[in-house]
Amino acid sequence: MIDIHPDAEAASRAGAERFRDLARAAVGASGRFTVALSGGTAPERMYRMLGEEPFRSAIPWEGVHVFWGDDRCVPPGHPRSNYAMADRAFLRSVPIPPANVHRMRGELPPEEGALRYAAELESVFGPGTPRFDLMHLGIGPDGHTASLFPFDELLRDRDRTVGTALFRELGEWRISLTVPVINAARVIDVLAIGAGKADIVRTAIRGPLDPFRIPMQLIRPTDGEMIWTLDEPAGAGLEVGGR
């Protein structure tokens, strides 16, 4: 589904509303809501909304379990840490139990951090491919999502739940969920903001199909829903309501 809003504020609010509604439904049904957060600049306003009223009081935080789709291999207080961004934006402002915040251990060597996170997923979800209630994603100008970069070997990984990737432009190692884990989510919400994302969003959605050059094209839910939450500049040239 393509969900286009007039501006970044409205798109961010739609993402926060989706988080709230899915959290309330999941906690009401099973006592638990699992969400994987994305990094980058696009989701920060949405996250801030979650820590403010009316969202803060409307979400059953005691049942929310927060994970990350990817993170940089840096300490948790580092300015480039996806965990640190989410912590500043909303986690420290809401009554979520500390044990329900499952950060990636970016301060460890990359492969060790990936193994530790795979073990963390198994401890919460059990063996096999975890199924998140909500998976937040962004999209980079090169078509990457999470830390699934063009032509990287991690794109082919179907055996592990968590892997590592080198962001070559910065020489920076990342830890990332793999394609099967992302595609197993019940809802995948891709937030893209601004005219600078319009071309790559249109290419990812409309093609041509070239998934190892445009990794976002590998994201196709196996038994769930994928929503593109866009502001009008990012959604330029797309019709509302379809893929």
Residue pairs with C-beta under 8 A, 6 or more apart in sequence:
1 225
1 226
1 227
1 228
1 241
1 242
1 243
2 205
2 227
2 228
2 230
2 235
2 238
2 239
2 240
2 241
2 242
2 243
3 14
3 227
3 228
3 229
3 230
3 240
4 230
4 231
4 232
4 235
4 238
4 240
5 11
5 13
5 14
5 229
5 230
5 231
5 232
6 231
6 232
7 231
7 232
8 45
8 193
8 194
8 231
9 45
10 231
11 191
11 193
11 229
11 230
11 231
11 234
12 43
12 45
12 46
12 49
12 191
12 193
13 46
13 49
14 229
15 43
15 46
15 136
15 189
15 191
15 229
16 46
16 49
16 50
16 55
18 134
18 187
18 189
18 227
18 229
19 35
19 46
19 50
19 55
19 59
19 134
20 50
20 55
20 58
20 59
22 33
22 35
22 133
22 134
22 187
23 33
23 35
23 59
23 60
23 63
23 64
23 133
23 134
24 58
24 59
24 60
26 32
26 33
26 34
26 63
26 133
27 33
27 60
27 63
27 64
28 60
31 63
32 63
32 65
33 60
33 63
33 64
33 65
33 133
33 134
34 65
34 67
34 124
34 125
34 130
34 132
34 133
34 134
35 64
35 65
35 66
35 67
35 132
35 133
35 134
35 135
35 136
36 67
36 68
36 69
36 132
36 134
36 135
36 136
36 177
36 185
37 43
37 47
37 66
37 67
37 68
37 69
37 82
37 86
37 136
38 68
38 69
38 70
38 82
38 136
38 137
38 138
38 146
38 191
39 68
39 69
39 70
39 71
39 72
39 82
39 85
39 86
39 138
40 82
40 138
40 140
42 138
42 191
42 192
42 193
43 136
43 138
43 191
44 85
44 89
46 191
47 85
47 86
47 89
47 90
48 89
48 90
49 55
49 90
50 56
50 59
50 89
50 90
50 94
51 89
51 90
51 91
51 92
51 93
51 94
52 93
56 93
56 94
59 94
61 94
61 95
61 96
61 97
61 100
62 95
62 96
62 97
62 100
64 96
64 100
65 100
65 102
65 124
66 86
66 91
66 96
66 100
66 101
66 102
67 102
67 121
67 132
68 82
68 83
68 86
68 102
68 103
68 104
69 135
69 136
69 137
69 146
69 176
69 177
69 182
70 82
70 104
70 146
70 147
70 174
70 175
70 176
70 177
71 81
71 82
71 83
71 103
71 104
71 106
71 174
71 175
72 78
72 80
72 81
72 82
72 106
72 172
72 173
72 174
73 106
73 107
73 108
73 109
73 110
73 113
73 164
73 172
73 173
73 174
73 175
74 80
74 81
74 106
74 107
75 81
75 106
75 107
76 83
76 84
76 87
76 103
76 106
76 107
77 84
78 84
78 106
80 172
81 106
82 104
83 103
83 104
83 106
91 101
102 117
102 120
102 124
104 113
104 117
104 175
105 112
105 113
105 116
105 117
106 113
106 175
107 113
108 116
110 164
110 173
110 174
110 175
111 164
113 164
113 175
114 160
114 162
114 163
114 164
114 175
115 162
117 162
117 175
118 160
118 161
118 162
121 130
121 161
121 162
121 181
122 130
122 161
124 130
125 131
129 161
129 180
129 181
129 184
130 161
130 181
130 184
131 184
131 185
131 186
132 181
132 184
132 185
132 186
133 185
133 186
133 187
134 185
134 186
134 187
134 189
135 182
135 185
135 187
135 188
135 189
136 189
136 191
137 145
137 146
137 182
137 188
137 189
137 190
137 191
137 216
137 219
138 145
138 190
138 191
138 192
139 145
139 190
139 192
139 197
139 200
139 201
139 204
139 216
140 200
141 196
141 197
141 200
142 149
142 150
142 200
143 150
143 200
143 203
143 204
143 213
143 214
143 215
143 216
143 217
144 150
144 215
144 216
145 182
145 190
145 215
145 216
145 219
146 176
146 177
146 182
147 154
147 165
147 167
147 174
147 175
147 176
148 154
148 155
148 165
148 176
148 179
148 215
148 218
149 155
149 165
149 167
149 168
149 215
150 212
150 213
150 214
150 215
151 212
151 213
152 165
152 166
152 215
154 163
154 164
154 165
154 176
154 178
155 179
155 211
155 212
155 215
155 218
157 163
157 178
157 179
158 178
158 179
158 180
160 178
161 177
161 178
161 180
161 181
162 175
162 176
162 177
162 178
162 181
163 175
163 176
163 178
164 173
164 174
164 175
164 176
165 173
165 174
165 176
166 172
166 173
166 174
167 173
167 174
179 218
179 219
182 188
182 219
183 218
183 219
183 220
183 221
183 222
183 224
184 221
184 222
184 223
184 224
185 221
185 224
186 223
186 224
186 225
187 224
187 225
187 226
187 227
188 219
188 221
188 224
188 225
188 226
188 227
189 227
189 229
190 216
190 219
190 226
190 227
190 228
190 229
191 229
191 230
192 201
192 228
192 229
192 230
192 231
192 234
192 235
193 230
193 231
193 233
193 234
194 231
194 233
194 234
195 233
195 234
195 236
197 230
197 233
197 234
198 233
198 234
198 235
198 236
198 237
200 214
200 216
201 228
201 230
201 234
201 235
201 238
202 236
202 237
202 238
203 214
204 214
204 216
204 217
205 228
205 238
205 243
206 238
207 217
209 217
210 217
211 217
211 218
219 226
220 226
226 243
228 235
230 238
